[in-house]
Amino acid sequence: MERFTMLRSAAAPFARDNIDTDQILPARFLKMPRGGGRHYGDFLFHDLRRLPDGSTRPDFVLERPEFRSARILVANANFGCGSSREGAAYAFRDAGFRAIVAPSFGDIFFGNCLRNGILPVRLPAAECAHLRARLAACPGTALTVDLERQQVALPDEAPLAFALEPFFREMLLKGVDELGLTLGLGAQIAAFEARRRAAEPWAIR
């Protein structure tokens, strides 16, 4: 998994709330193979961004030229609610997104993002609305998401602070999953076991 320290990128505003994982990645695409040149990013927001004839909606935010290079999405409340499909996080990662900013997230989607190298940032609704308004008014504006300092900032404004559990923060900073983070503590684990074996030999078989 690629490390996440700081990202400065164009960001796309997405104002709809209660976006569920079926809107992010419709269930019928979950059976599609992921690999070999095909990825779930092709289906991100498929039914929201396409017309019945399959053509794209030119007014959908990610179809607008100024937002096509965005790697950050600034969303609205209860983003990623609904079913637990990890494919929704795959779709964002495959499409190049590394951070999603929103007032709140579906709990399982939040965890799936972290496990796939995507930083989900919780900010108050008013701050998210302000960011979306600035991005909509000045398309292409770069947003900085700094995990080391735990801040989000527009170029000419004071940074906005966010919190992330230390375990997940370290996991993203090091670019590892839970297992990788645990394996990285191998020396400390071995030292603990040696001390325990010396202090309590009767407990070790």
C-alpha positions, 0 to 999 in steps of 0.5 A: 500500500502506498504511503500517505503523508501529504497530498496537494491536488485539485479537489472536486465538490460533491454536495449530495448527502446520504450517498450509499455504496451502491451509488458509488459502485453499483452491485452488478459491477462487483462480479467484474474482474479487477486487474488485467487493465480493467479496474473498478474506477471505470464504474465509479458513480456509474449510474449517477454520471451516465444517461440511460443510453450509456453516454456520460452526463456532461454536468456531472462533477467528475466529467467536467474537465476542470475536475477530471484530475482531482484526487480529493473529493469533498463530499457531504453527510453520511457518505458511503452508507449502505452495504459493506462492499469493499468494492466502493473503496476499490473504485475510488482508489482505482480512479486515483482518489487518495482522500475524501473529506466529508462531515460523516461516513458510513462506518464500514466504508470509512474502514475500507478506505483506510485499508485501501490507502484512502484517507477519509477526513471528517470535518464539520458540515459548515467547513465542508460546505465552505470548501465545496463552495470555494471549489465550485467557484474556482474550479481546479483549486488545489486542496492540501490534505496533510496527514502528518499535521492532520490539517486540510487547507486551501491555498490562501486560508487558515488550515482546518484541523481533523482527527484520526485514530493514531493506529490508522494514522500510523498505518497510512503514514507507513503505507501498511495494513493492520497485519503489516503494522503488526509485523513491523513490531516483530522486534518488540514482540520478541523482546516481550516474549523473552522477558516473559519467558525469563520472568515466568518460565513456568507459564511457557511450554 
